[in-house]
Amino acid sequence: MNIHAIELERVTGRPLMSGFHAQYSIGEFTGSAAVTSLLSLQLGPLFSTLVCSALMTIAIVSAWPGLLAAGAGQQGPSFVLPNRSVLLIAVLAAITFLVEVSMLDWSALLLVERDILAEAHGALVVCSSQSQWPQGVSVEMPWWRESVTVPY
């Protein structure tokens, strides 16, 4: 996602990265809500996973023709080993993401264990955390050719 956003930013000359990240969060929210809905209907985890996987496959296949060719006209090596400072930032980012995901998972388990949420509604924790992130972000959607601002 990040590489494609960078390529699009180079082609269009406009900042688009925040829009890509907002769309990712909206997708995570939508996926969590879809799984929660399917589990609430007692359709089971395997069926819920297969339905959401099929929907993601359809979305990817539909979007594929609109993607840019990666590295078009790029010169130099396609992979370079990162230096120590980049590796340090990567490790710190990985630790941060692990902590965030662990907090979400354990929060959901705690709410289910204490009978605050039904087991089928545990993914609502992810929905609620993702619904807070994109607020107030200007979302650039190049396929719509317009800017949408998500209100506070």
N, C-alpha and C positions, 0 to 999 in steps of 0.2 A: 504494500500500500504506500509506504513512504517513498519508495523508489519511483513508483508511477506518479505520485504527487509532485516529486521533484522534476521529473521529465515534463509534466504538464505545466509546471511553473516556468520552466525554461522556454517552452514553446509559446505559451500565452503571455509571458512577462508579467503575470499577476500572482499574488500570494494565494495559494490554494490549500496549503497544508492543514490549516486549522479546520477547514471545511471537510477534508478527508477524515480527520480525527473525530469531528462531530458526527459525521455519517457512520463511522465505526461504532460510536457509542449508541447512536440511535438503532443501529442493527443489533447490537448486543441487548439493548432494552427490548426490542421487538422479539428477538429469539427467546429471551427469558420469559416474556409474556406468553409467547406461543406455546412453549413447553409447559408452563404453569397451567394454561388453559386446557391443553390436551390431557395433562395428568389429572386435572380437576374433573374431567369427564370420565375418569377411570379407564383411560385407553392404554395405560401401561407405558413404562419407560422405553421399551424397544420400539413400539409403534410410534411414540412421540419423537424419538430420535430419527427414525426412518422418514417420517413426514417432514421434519425440519431439514434433514439432509437432502431430501428430494427438492424441497423449495430452494435451498441454497444452490444446488446443482443447476436448477432452471435459471436462477438469477445470474450465475457465473456464465453459463452458456449464452444467455441473452446479452450480457455486457461484453463478452469476448470480442466481437467485431469492432467495438468502439475503443478498445485499448490501443495505446501506442506501442510500436515495436520497441522493445527494450534496447537501450544503448544505440539507437540509430545514429550513425555518423560519429560514434564515440571512438576516440583514439586512445591508445595506451592499454595497459593490462585491465582485464575485466575484474580481477581480484587482487587486492593488496593486503598483506598482513598489517593489522592495526598496530600502532605504537602503544607504549605502556599507558599513557594518559587516556587514550581511547578505551583500552581494555579496563582500566580502573572505572571509568564512567559506565561502561557496559555492565560490569559486575555490580556496581552500586544500583544501577537501574533494575537489574535482575532481582536483587535483594528487595528493592522497594516493591516491585510487582508481586513477588512471592508473598510479602507481608500483606499487601492489599488483598490478594486473592484468598489468602488464609483467613484474614479477618472476615471477608464475605462468607466463606464456607462455614467457619465456626459460628458466625452470627446466625446463619440459617439453621445450623444444627442445634444451637442453643434455643432458638425460638420454637423449633419443632419439639425438642426434648421437654421444654417447659409447657407444652401444650398451648402456646400462644398462637402458633400457626399450624395448620394441618400439614402433613408431610408433602402433599401435592402442591402446597403453596410456598414451599421453601425458596423457590426461585424468585419470589417477590422481593427478597432482600437484594438480589442483583438488580432487579427492575428499579427499586427505589434508589439505589446508589447511582445507577446510570442515568436516571431521570434528572438528577441534580447537576451533572457535569455540563451538558451542552447549553444550559440556560444563559442567555445573553450573548451567545456566540453568533457571529455572522457566518452563515453557511453558504459557501460558494458552490453552486451545482452547475458545472459547465454543460451538462446535457440538457438543462432547462434554460440555460442562457439568462439566468436571473439570480439575484441574491436574495436569500431569505434570512431574516433575523428572527431568531427564536427569542421570544420575550421573557423577561424575568417573572 
